[in-house]
Amino acid sequence: MIGQEIGGKYKLVEEVGSDALYDLYKSTEKGTDKNFFVRGISGTEPRNDNFVREVNALIVRLKSVNHPGVERLELAQQESNGFYIVSAYSPGSVLESRLRRLSSLSVPAAVSMAIELCEGLKALHGADIVHGDISPRTVLSTSNDGAKLLLPGMWRAYGQDGSLAVAVHGQMAPYLAPEVSAGDMPTAQSDLYALGVLMWQVLVGRSPYFADGAQAMAAKHANDPYPSLRLVAATVPMALDEIIKKCMDKNPRRRYGSAQDLLNDLKAVQDALRFGKKINWPIQGSVSTEEAESVAPALNAVDGEPQDTPKVKKKKEKVKKDQEKSDGMPVWLAWLFYLILIVFLGFVGSWIFFNSQKPETLAVPNIADKQIAEAREELSNLGLVLREGRREESETHAEGAVISTIPAAGEEIRKGSKVEAVVSKGSRFVEIPDFRGRTVEDARRLAGTLNLELNDTDIELVRDRELEEGLIVSQVPEARKKVERFTRIRLKVSNGNRSVGNVRSKDWHTNRVKFTIPDDVGRDVVVRIDVTDDQGTKTLFEQVMIAGQEVDERVRWVGDELLIRVFFDGELVEQMTAKPEEEKEEE
C-alpha cells in the first residue's frame, strides 16, 4: 500500500494506524508536497452507490464548516483495492492511542480538551451537521495540545452499507445515547451525551459502563444510573461531575440545550481551576462588572467655581484649630516636641524596614487527593514550589494524586520554600475484564489500558465450532479476578472448524529487535515498534524512553520476510526487513 497514489494525486507515505473499519495513512499531494490523511476501506468489491453518494454529499456540506477543531474531508475515491477518503492533515495522535499510553488525563487537561471539542461541535451544529460518532477513535490530540473532531457526520453513510454498519456499531455502542440505541436518529443532544461519556472516560481511564456486546452496553446506558465521577476520582470538582451528569442524562430534554450552553459551564470550571476559585453548582454565570464611581467637585451654579466638599471643609477647620492652639506654645517647647517625634518615627520606620525584609510565612495548604498538576498550580499561586518526590502504590488514592506532603499540611513555612509531594502510582491491583468473544486486537487494546501484558507467545489457537475464527474462546486468569498490574494474560483463540495442526504447520520464525536510543534525542521520547508479516501489522513495543536506554524485543512471525518500523513520537525514524533465522540489531 505504501507508495500507492490515490486518485492519481495523493501518494501514501506512512501508515499511521488502523481500526475495525479503516487503515489510516499519511500522504503527500503530488506537485505541492502538502500532507493529507487518507483512510482506506480494503476490498476489491466497490462500495455501493448509496454509500458513495452520501459521503460525497457530506464532503460538500462540510465545506460550510471552517473551524480548526473539525476535520475537513476533501475527496472520496474508489480504487481497485479499496475505497479511500482523503482529508486535511494535522500532526498528532488519535486520542485512543494517547489514552492507551497515559490511561487518563488530569482535570485541567480534560476540561481544556472538552472545551475544544465543544467549540468544534458548536460549529458543526451551526451548519446542521450532527457528528454522530464521538469516541476516542474519532478525536485527534494535536501536537499543540489541542483536540479535533474526526469523521464528522459519517454515520449517515455507514447506514447505507450493511457490512460497514455492523463493523462500526461495536465501536460506537459505548458512546451512543439511549434514544439512539432505541432507534432514534442522532441529534445535537446525542452528540453532547457522547461527549459526556468521553469526558468521564478521559478523567478515569475507563468507560463509565462495562458490558459484553453492543446490546448489553445499550441496556446499561438505558437503565443503569449515572456512575458518579467523585466515587472513583475524588479530585474531580463537584461542578465538573454535575456537568458530565447533565450531559449523560437519559432524557435528552434534560441535557444541555446546545453546545454553547455546555461550553459556558466548561469555561467557568476552567477559570475556577486556573485562578483557584471555588465554583458551586448550578453554575450561575459570570458576575456583572461594576461601574467605577465618578468623583468631581461640585460647581457653583452662579460663578462656576469649585465648591469645597464637606470633607475638605472639615479638614480646613481642623488645620485652622491646630494653628490656633500652636500660637500659644513656646517655640523651644515646640522644637523639642518635633525632635522627639522625629526620633520616634525613625525608630518605627527602622523596625518596619528590617521586618519587611524577612520572607513572609504561610501555612502549607492541604493538597492531598489532588492531581499533581492541579496541586502544583495551587502552590505556585501561593508562592511555593512543588517538587514531586517518590511514587507509591495506593489503594485509596487515584493515579497521579498527591498522597502526602513534606512539610505536612498546616505547617508554617516561608514564601518561596519547596514542598515535596508523595504521589500515588494507583492501585497495584486491577480487575481482569472478560475477553471471551472479542478479537485479539480488541483484547490487546483493553489489556493495555489496564497495564496487563498480552504477548504473542501467550496466544494459543484451538479448534472451536461455536465461535468464528479469530475470536477468544477462554482466558487465564479468569474474568473479574483481581490481579496485580502487568500480570500476563494467556488466551485461547478460535481457529474455526479447522484442525489446529494445519495452523501449527505454518513456518513460524522468531527474530530479535535490539537497538539503543541515540544520545542526540535529548529528551523523553515515545518509542514504538510496528512489525508486519503475512498475518498483518501489529505493535510489538511502545514505551516512553530516554537517550541511552536499550530496546531488546523478540517477535514471532510467519512468512518469508518481516518488515520492522521504528517510530519516535509517532515519526518514522527507521525501517528494516528481516529474513528467517536472521537477528536484526542496530546500535
C-alpha positions as CSV (number, residue, x, y, z in Angstrom):
1,M,0.0,0.0,0.0
2,I,2.8,2.4,0.8
3,G,3.7,4.2,-2.4
4,Q,0.2,3.9,-3.9
5,E,-1.3,7.0,-5.4
6,I,-5.0,7.7,-4.6
7,G,-6.8,9.5,-7.4
8,G,-3.5,9.9,-9.2
9,K,-2.8,12.7,-6.7
10,Y,-2.2,11.6,-3.1
11,K,0.8,9.3,-2.5
12,L,0.7,7.1,0.6
13,V,4.0,7.6,2.5
14,E,3.3,6.2,6.0
15,E,0.8,4.0,7.8
16,V,-0.5,5.9,10.9
17,G,-2.9,3.3,12.4
18,S,-5.9,1.1,11.9
19,D,-9.2,0.0,13.5
20,A,-12.0,-2.3,12.6
21,L,-13.1,-0.2,9.7
22,Y,-10.2,2.0,8.3
23,D,-6.5,1.8,7.7
24,L,-5.2,5.4,8.2
25,Y,-2.2,6.7,6.2
26,K,-0.3,9.9,5.9
27,S,0.1,11.1,2.2
28,T,1.6,13.9,0.2
29,E,-0.1,15.7,-2.6
30,K,1.6,15.4,-5.9
31,G,3.1,18.7,-7.0
32,T,2.7,20.6,-3.7
33,D,4.1,18.1,-1.1
34,K,1.3,19.1,1.3
35,N,0.3,16.4,3.8
36,F,-3.1,14.8,3.9
37,F,-4.8,11.9,5.8
38,V,-6.0,9.0,3.7
39,R,-8.4,6.4,5.2
40,G,-8.8,3.1,3.3
41,I,-11.5,0.5,3.4
42,S,-9.9,-2.5,1.9
43,G,-11.7,-4.8,-0.6
44,T,-11.8,-5.4,-4.3
45,E,-15.6,-5.0,-4.5
46,P,-16.7,-1.4,-4.9
47,R,-18.8,0.2,-2.2
48,N,-22.5,0.6,-3.0
49,D,-23.7,3.7,-4.8
50,N,-25.8,4.9,-1.8
51,F,-22.8,4.9,0.5
52,V,-20.6,6.8,-2.1
53,R,-23.4,9.3,-2.7
54,E,-23.8,10.0,1.0
55,V,-20.0,10.5,1.5
56,N,-19.8,12.9,-1.4
57,A,-22.8,14.9,-0.1
58,L,-21.1,15.1,3.3
59,I,-17.9,16.5,1.7
60,V,-20.0,19.3,0.1
61,R,-21.9,20.1,3.3
62,L,-18.6,20.2,5.4
63,K,-17.3,23.0,3.1
64,S,-19.5,25.4,5.0
65,V,-17.7,24.5,8.3
66,N,-14.4,26.3,8.6
67,H,-13.2,25.5,12.1
68,P,-9.8,24.2,13.3
69,G,-11.4,21.8,15.6
70,V,-13.3,19.9,12.8
71,E,-11.7,17.6,10.2
72,R,-12.3,18.7,6.6
73,L,-13.0,15.9,4.1
74,E,-11.5,16.5,0.7
75,L,-12.2,13.5,-1.6
76,A,-13.9,10.1,-1.8
77,Q,-12.2,7.7,-4.3
78,Q,-12.9,4.1,-5.3
79,E,-9.7,2.3,-6.3
80,S,-9.1,-1.3,-7.4
81,N,-8.0,-2.4,-3.9
82,G,-10.5,-0.4,-1.8
83,F,-12.4,2.8,-1.1
84,Y,-10.5,5.8,0.1
85,I,-11.4,9.1,1.9
86,V,-8.9,12.0,1.8
87,S,-9.0,14.7,4.5
88,A,-6.9,17.6,5.8
89,Y,-3.8,16.5,7.8
90,S,-3.0,17.6,11.4
91,P,0.1,16.4,13.3
92,G,-0.8,14.5,16.4
93,S,-2.2,11.1,17.5
94,V,-5.6,9.6,17.9
95,L,-6.9,10.1,21.4
96,E,-7.4,6.3,21.7
97,S,-3.6,5.8,21.3
98,R,-2.9,8.6,23.9
99,L,-5.2,7.0,26.5
100,R,-3.6,3.6,25.9
101,R,-0.3,5.2,26.9
102,L,-1.4,7.6,29.7
103,S,-4.7,5.8,30.9
104,S,-6.3,9.1,31.9
105,L,-5.8,12.9,31.7
106,S,-5.5,15.4,34.5
107,V,-8.6,17.5,35.3
108,P,-7.3,20.7,33.7
109,A,-6.2,18.8,30.5
110,A,-9.6,17.0,30.3
111,V,-11.5,20.3,30.7
112,S,-9.3,22.0,28.1
113,M,-9.9,19.1,25.6
114,A,-13.7,19.1,26.2
115,I,-13.8,22.9,25.6
116,E,-12.0,22.5,22.2
117,L,-14.3,19.6,21.2
118,C,-17.4,21.6,22.3
119,E,-16.3,24.5,20.1
120,G,-16.0,22.1,17.2
121,L,-19.5,20.7,17.9
122,K,-20.9,24.3,18.0
123,A,-19.5,24.9,14.5
124,L,-20.9,21.6,13.2
125,H,-24.4,22.0,14.8
126,G,-24.5,25.6,13.4
127,A,-24.2,24.0,9.9
128,D,-27.0,21.5,10.8
129,I,-24.5,18.6,10.9
130,V,-24.6,16.0,13.7
131,H,-21.3,14.3,14.3
132,G,-23.0,11.0,15.5
133,D,-19.8,9.1,16.3
134,I,-17.8,10.9,19.1
135,S,-15.3,8.5,20.7
136,P,-11.6,8.3,21.4
137,R,-11.0,6.9,17.9
138,T,-12.7,10.0,16.3
139,V,-10.8,12.6,18.3
140,L,-7.3,13.7,17.3
141,S,-4.9,15.0,20.0
142,T,-2.9,17.6,18.0
143,S,0.7,18.3,18.5
144,N,-0.1,21.7,20.1
145,D,-2.2,20.1,22.9
146,G,-5.4,20.8,21.0
147,A,-8.2,18.5,20.0
148,K,-10.0,17.9,16.7
149,L,-13.2,16.0,15.8
150,L,-12.6,13.4,13.1
151,L,-15.0,12.0,10.5
152,P,-17.9,14.3,11.4
153,G,-21.3,13.2,10.0
154,M,-20.1,9.8,8.6
155,W,-22.8,8.0,10.5
156,R,-25.3,8.7,7.7
157,A,-23.0,7.0,5.1
158,Y,-22.5,3.9,7.4
159,G,-26.3,3.4,7.4
160,Q,-26.2,3.0,3.7
161,D,-23.8,0.0,3.8
162,G,-24.8,-3.0,5.9
163,S,-21.3,-4.5,6.3
164,L,-19.8,-1.2,7.4
165,A,-22.7,-0.6,9.8
166,V,-22.0,-3.9,11.5
167,A,-18.3,-3.3,11.7
168,V,-18.6,0.2,13.2
169,H,-21.6,-0.5,15.6
170,G,-19.5,-2.3,18.2
171,Q,-17.1,0.6,18.4
172,M,-19.9,3.2,18.6
173,A,-22.0,1.4,21.3
174,P,-20.2,2.5,24.4
175,Y,-20.9,6.2,23.4
176,L,-24.4,6.0,22.0
177,A,-27.2,7.9,23.8
178,P,-30.1,5.6,24.9
179,E,-32.5,7.1,22.4
180,V,-30.2,6.4,19.5
181,S,-29.7,2.8,20.6
182,A,-33.5,2.6,20.8
183,G,-33.8,3.6,17.1
184,D,-34.0,7.4,17.0
185,M,-31.7,9.4,14.7
186,P,-28.6,11.1,16.2
187,T,-29.2,14.7,17.3
188,A,-27.1,17.5,18.7
189,Q,-28.2,16.3,22.2
190,S,-26.9,12.8,21.5
191,D,-23.6,14.3,20.5
192,L,-23.5,16.1,23.9
193,Y,-24.3,12.7,25.5
194,A,-21.3,11.1,23.7
195,L,-19.1,14.0,24.8
196,G,-20.1,13.4,28.4
197,V,-19.2,9.7,28.2
198,L,-15.8,10.7,26.6
199,M,-15.1,13.2,29.4
200,W,-15.9,10.6,32.0
201,Q,-13.5,8.2,30.3
202,V,-10.5,10.5,30.0
203,L,-10.8,11.5,33.6
204,V,-10.9,7.9,35.0
205,G,-9.2,5.9,32.3
206,R,-12.1,3.5,31.5
207,S,-15.7,3.7,30.3
208,P,-18.5,4.5,32.8
209,Y,-20.3,1.3,31.8
210,F,-18.8,-2.2,31.2
211,A,-20.7,-4.8,29.2
212,D,-20.2,-7.8,26.9
213,G,-21.5,-6.8,23.5
214,A,-23.3,-3.9,21.9
215,Q,-26.8,-4.9,23.1
216,A,-25.7,-5.3,26.7
217,M,-24.0,-2.0,26.5
218,A,-27.1,-0.2,25.2
219,A,-29.1,-1.7,28.1
220,K,-26.5,-0.3,30.6
221,H,-26.8,3.2,29.1
222,A,-30.6,3.0,29.1
223,N,-31.2,1.5,32.6
224,D,-28.1,1.9,34.9
225,P,-27.8,5.1,37.0
226,Y,-25.1,7.6,36.3
227,P,-21.9,6.4,38.0
228,S,-20.7,9.5,39.9
229,L,-17.1,10.5,39.0
230,R,-16.3,11.5,42.5
231,L,-16.7,8.0,43.8
232,V,-13.8,6.8,41.5
233,A,-11.8,10.1,41.1
234,A,-12.1,12.2,44.2
235,T,-10.0,15.0,42.8
236,V,-12.7,15.9,40.2
237,P,-14.6,19.1,41.2
238,M,-18.2,18.6,42.1
239,A,-19.3,21.1,39.4
240,L,-17.5,19.1,36.7
241,D,-19.1,15.9,37.9
242,E,-22.5,17.6,37.7
243,I,-21.8,18.9,34.1
244,I,-21.0,15.4,32.9
245,K,-24.0,14.0,34.7
246,K,-26.2,16.6,32.9
247,C,-24.6,15.6,29.5
248,M,-25.4,11.9,30.2
249,D,-29.0,12.4,31.4
250,K,-31.2,9.6,30.0
251,N,-33.7,12.1,28.9
252,P,-32.3,14.3,26.0
253,R,-34.6,17.2,27.1
254,R,-32.8,17.4,30.4
255,R,-29.3,17.7,28.8
256,Y,-27.8,20.9,27.7
257,G,-29.8,22.7,25.1
258,S,-26.8,23.4,22.9
259,A,-23.1,23.1,22.7
260,Q,-22.8,26.8,23.6
261,D,-24.6,26.2,26.9
262,L,-22.2,23.4,27.7
263,L,-19.2,25.5,26.6
264,N,-20.2,28.3,29.0
265,D,-20.2,25.9,32.0
266,L,-16.9,24.3,31.0
267,K,-15.2,27.7,30.7
268,A,-16.5,28.6,34.1
269,V,-14.9,25.5,35.5
270,Q,-11.6,26.2,33.6
271,D,-11.5,29.7,35.1
272,A,-12.1,28.3,38.6
273,L,-9.3,25.8,38.2
274,R,-6.9,28.4,36.7
275,F,-7.4,31.0,39.4
276,G,-8.1,28.7,42.4
277,K,-11.7,29.9,42.8
278,K,-14.5,27.9,44.4
279,I,-17.3,27.1,42.0
280,N,-20.8,25.9,43.0
281,W,-23.5,24.0,41.2
282,P,-25.6,25.1,39.4
283,I,-23.2,27.5,37.8
284,Q,-24.7,31.0,37.8
285,G,-22.6,32.5,35.1
286,S,-20.2,35.5,35.2
287,V,-20.8,38.3,37.6
288,S,-21.6,41.7,36.0
289,T,-18.8,44.2,36.1
290,E,-19.3,47.1,38.5
291,E,-19.0,50.7,37.2
292,A,-16.5,53.0,38.8
293,E,-17.8,55.9,40.8
294,S,-17.0,59.2,39.2
295,V,-15.7,61.9,41.6
296,A,-15.8,65.6,40.7
297,P,-16.0,68.8,42.7
298,A,-19.4,70.5,43.0
299,L,-19.7,73.6,40.8
300,N,-21.3,76.9,41.9
301,A,-24.3,77.5,39.6
302,V,-23.6,81.2,39.6
303,D,-19.8,81.7,39.1
304,G,-18.8,78.2,38.1
305,E,-16.0,78.0,40.9
306,P,-15.5,74.6,42.5
307,Q,-17.0,74.4,46.0
308,D,-15.4,72.6,48.9
309,T,-16.9,69.3,49.8
310,P,-17.9,68.7,53.5
311,K,-14.8,66.6,54.0
312,V,-12.5,69.3,52.7
313,K,-14.2,71.9,54.8
314,K,-13.8,69.7,57.9
315,K,-10.1,69.3,57.2
316,K,-9.5,73.0,56.7
317,E,-11.3,73.8,60.0
318,K,-9.1,71.2,61.8
319,V,-5.9,72.8,60.4
320,K,-7.1,76.2,61.5
321,K,-7.8,75.0,65.0
322,D,-4.4,73.4,65.2
323,Q,-2.8,76.6,64.1
324,E,-4.7,78.5,66.8
325,K,-3.6,76.0,69.5
326,S,0.0,76.3,68.5
327,D,0.0,80.1,68.7
328,G,0.2,79.9,72.4
329,M,3.0,77.2,72.6
330,P,6.6,78.4,73.4
331,V,9.0,78.0,70.4
332,W,11.6,75.9,72.3
333,L,8.9,73.5,73.5
334,A,7.6,73.1,70.0
335,W,11.0,72.3,68.7
336,L,11.6,69.7,71.5
337,F,8.3,68.1,70.6
338,Y,9.2,67.9,66.9
339,L,12.6,66.4,67.7
340,I,11.1,63.6,69.9
341,L,8.6,62.9,67.2
342,I,11.3,62.6,64.5
343,V,13.3,60.1,66.7
344,F,10.2,58.1,67.3
345,L,9.2,57.9,63.7
346,G,12.8,56.9,62.7
347,F,12.7,54.0,65.2
348,V,9.3,52.8,63.9
349,G,10.5,53.1,60.3
350,S,13.6,51.1,61.0
351,W,11.6,48.4,62.7
352,I,9.2,48.2,59.8
353,F,12.1,48.1,57.3
354,F,14.0,45.3,58.9
355,N,11.0,43.1,59.5
356,S,9.8,43.7,55.9
357,Q,13.0,42.1,54.6
358,K,12.1,38.7,56.2
359,P,10.2,36.3,53.8
360,E,6.5,36.1,54.5
361,T,5.4,32.9,56.3
362,L,2.3,30.9,55.4
363,A,0.7,27.6,56.2
364,V,1.1,24.7,53.8
365,P,-2.3,24.1,52.2
366,N,-3.9,20.6,52.1
367,I,-3.3,19.3,48.6
368,A,-3.9,15.6,49.4
369,D,-6.1,13.8,46.8
370,K,-5.4,16.5,44.2
371,Q,-3.7,15.7,40.9
372,I,-0.1,16.7,40.8
373,A,-0.6,19.4,38.0
374,E,-3.5,20.9,39.9
375,A,-1.6,20.9,43.2
376,R,1.5,22.5,41.5
377,E,-0.6,25.3,40.2
378,E,-2.3,25.9,43.6
379,L,1.1,26.1,45.4
380,S,2.6,28.3,42.7
381,N,-0.2,30.8,43.2
382,L,0.8,31.0,46.9
383,G,4.5,31.5,46.1
384,L,5.5,27.9,46.9
385,V,7.4,25.4,44.8
386,L,6.0,21.8,44.5
387,R,8.6,19.1,43.9
388,E,7.4,15.6,43.0
389,G,9.1,13.1,45.3
390,R,8.7,9.3,45.3
391,R,5.7,7.5,43.9
392,E,3.9,4.9,45.9
393,E,1.1,2.4,45.2
394,S,-2.1,3.3,46.9
395,E,-5.5,1.6,47.2
396,T,-7.2,4.9,48.3
397,H,-5.7,7.5,46.0
398,A,-6.2,7.8,42.2
399,E,-3.2,7.5,40.0
400,G,-1.3,10.8,39.9
401,A,-2.9,12.2,43.0
402,V,-1.0,13.6,46.0
403,I,-0.9,11.2,49.0
404,S,1.0,13.5,51.5
405,T,3.5,16.4,51.6
406,I,6.7,17.3,53.4
407,P,6.2,19.6,55.3
408,A,2.7,18.4,56.2
409,A,-0.4,20.5,55.6
410,G,-0.9,23.3,58.2
411,E,2.9,23.7,59.0
412,E,4.3,27.2,58.7
413,I,7.0,27.8,56.0
414,R,8.5,30.8,54.3
415,K,7.3,32.0,51.0
416,G,9.4,30.6,48.1
417,S,10.1,27.3,50.0
418,K,9.8,23.9,48.4
419,V,7.1,21.4,49.3
420,E,7.8,17.7,48.4
421,A,4.8,15.6,47.4
422,V,4.4,11.8,47.7
423,V,2.4,10.8,44.6
424,S,0.1,7.8,44.0
425,K,1.0,5.2,41.4
426,G,-2.6,4.0,41.6
427,S,-3.7,0.6,42.9
428,R,-1.4,-2.3,42.4
429,F,-4.4,-4.4,41.5
430,V,-6.8,-4.4,38.6
431,E,-9.9,-6.4,37.7
432,I,-9.5,-8.8,34.7
433,P,-12.1,-8.0,32.0
434,D,-14.0,-10.7,30.1
435,F,-12.0,-11.1,26.9
436,R,-14.2,-14.0,25.6
437,G,-15.8,-13.4,22.2
438,R,-13.5,-10.4,21.5
439,T,-10.8,-10.3,18.8
440,V,-7.2,-10.4,19.9
441,E,-6.6,-6.8,18.8
442,D,-9.6,-5.7,21.0
443,A,-8.2,-7.7,23.9
444,R,-4.7,-6.2,23.4
445,R,-6.1,-2.6,23.4
446,L,-8.2,-3.3,26.5
447,A,-5.3,-5.0,28.3
448,G,-3.0,-2.1,27.5
449,T,-5.4,0.4,29.2
450,L,-5.2,-1.7,32.4
451,N,-1.4,-2.3,32.3
452,L,-1.9,-6.0,31.7
453,E,0.6,-7.9,29.5
454,L,-0.5,-9.8,26.4
455,N,2.2,-11.3,24.3
456,D,2.0,-13.3,21.1
457,T,3.6,-16.2,22.8
458,D,0.7,-16.3,25.3
459,I,-1.9,-16.9,22.5
460,E,-2.9,-20.5,21.6
461,L,-5.1,-21.4,18.6
462,V,-7.7,-24.0,19.3
463,R,-10.5,-25.7,17.3
464,D,-13.9,-24.4,18.1
465,R,-17.2,-25.0,16.2
466,E,-19.2,-22.3,18.1
467,L,-17.0,-19.2,17.7
468,E,-15.8,-17.6,14.5
469,E,-12.1,-17.8,13.6
470,G,-10.1,-15.1,15.5
471,L,-12.4,-14.8,18.5
472,I,-11.2,-15.6,22.0
473,V,-12.5,-18.8,23.5
474,S,-11.1,-18.7,27.0
475,Q,-8.6,-16.8,29.2
476,V,-6.3,-17.2,32.2
477,P,-6.7,-15.6,34.7
478,E,-10.5,-15.7,34.5
479,A,-12.7,-12.6,34.1
480,R,-13.3,-10.3,37.1
481,K,-10.4,-11.7,39.1
482,K,-8.3,-9.1,41.0
483,V,-4.6,-9.4,39.9
484,E,-1.5,-7.2,40.1
485,R,-0.8,-4.8,37.2
486,F,1.5,-6.1,34.5
487,T,0.2,-9.7,35.0
488,R,0.5,-11.8,31.9
489,I,-2.8,-12.9,30.2
490,R,-3.0,-16.2,28.3
491,L,-5.7,-16.6,25.7
492,K,-7.1,-19.5,23.6
493,V,-8.3,-18.2,20.3
494,S,-10.7,-20.0,17.9
495,N,-9.3,-21.4,14.7
496,G,-12.8,-22.1,13.5
497,N,-13.6,-25.6,12.4
498,R,-10.1,-26.2,11.1
499,S,-7.7,-28.6,12.6
500,V,-5.1,-26.8,14.8
501,G,-2.4,-29.0,13.3
502,N,-2.9,-27.2,9.9
503,V,-2.1,-23.9,11.6
504,R,0.9,-25.1,13.6
505,S,2.4,-26.5,10.5
506,K,3.0,-22.9,9.2
507,D,6.5,-21.8,9.1
508,W,6.8,-19.7,12.3
509,H,10.0,-17.7,12.9
510,T,11.5,-15.8,15.9
511,N,13.7,-12.7,15.4
512,R,15.3,-10.3,17.8
513,V,14.9,-6.5,17.5
514,K,17.6,-4.7,19.5
515,F,18.9,-1.1,19.5
516,T,19.9,1.8,21.8
517,I,18.1,5.1,21.9
518,P,20.6,7.7,20.3
519,D,22.2,10.3,22.6
520,D,21.1,13.1,20.4
521,V,17.4,12.5,21.3
522,G,18.0,14.7,24.4
523,R,14.5,14.2,25.9
524,D,11.8,11.7,26.8
525,V,10.5,10.0,23.6
526,V,7.7,7.6,22.9
527,V,9.3,4.6,21.1
528,R,7.0,2.4,19.1
529,I,8.0,-0.7,17.0
530,D,5.5,-2.0,14.4
531,V,6.1,-5.3,12.7
532,T,4.4,-6.6,9.5
533,D,4.3,-10.2,8.4
534,D,1.9,-12.4,6.4
535,Q,-0.7,-12.1,9.2
536,G,-0.7,-8.3,9.1
537,T,0.7,-5.4,11.1
538,K,0.9,-5.2,14.9
539,T,2.6,-3.1,17.5
540,L,5.5,-5.0,19.1
541,F,6.6,-2.4,21.6
542,E,5.5,1.1,22.8
543,Q,7.1,2.9,25.8
544,V,8.5,6.2,26.9
545,M,12.3,6.1,27.0
546,I,15.4,8.3,27.2
547,A,18.7,8.5,25.5
548,G,21.0,5.6,26.2
549,Q,18.3,3.1,27.1
550,E,18.3,-0.2,25.2
551,V,15.3,-1.9,23.4
552,D,15.6,-5.7,23.2
553,E,12.5,-7.5,22.0
554,R,11.7,-10.8,20.3
555,V,8.9,-11.3,17.8
556,R,7.3,-14.5,16.4
557,W,6.2,-14.1,12.8
558,V,5.1,-16.0,9.7
559,G,6.1,-15.7,6.1
560,D,9.2,-15.1,4.0
561,E,10.0,-11.6,5.2
562,L,9.4,-9.4,8.3
563,L,9.0,-5.6,8.0
564,I,10.2,-3.7,11.1
565,R,9.4,0.0,11.5
566,V,10.6,2.2,14.4
567,F,8.8,5.4,15.4
568,F,9.9,8.2,17.8
569,D,6.9,10.3,19.0
570,G,4.9,9.0,16.0
571,E,7.5,9.9,13.4
572,L,9.1,7.0,11.4
573,V,12.9,7.0,12.0
574,E,14.0,3.6,10.8
575,Q,12.6,0.8,8.5
576,M,14.2,-2.5,8.1
577,T,13.5,-6.1,7.0
578,A,14.4,-9.5,8.5
579,K,14.6,-12.9,7.0
580,P,14.0,-16.3,8.8
581,E,16.8,-17.1,11.3
582,E,18.2,-13.6,10.9
583,E,18.9,-11.4,14.0
584,K,18.4,-7.7,13.5
585,E,20.4,-5.4,15.6
586,E,21.0,-1.6,15.5
587,E,23.5,0.1,17.8
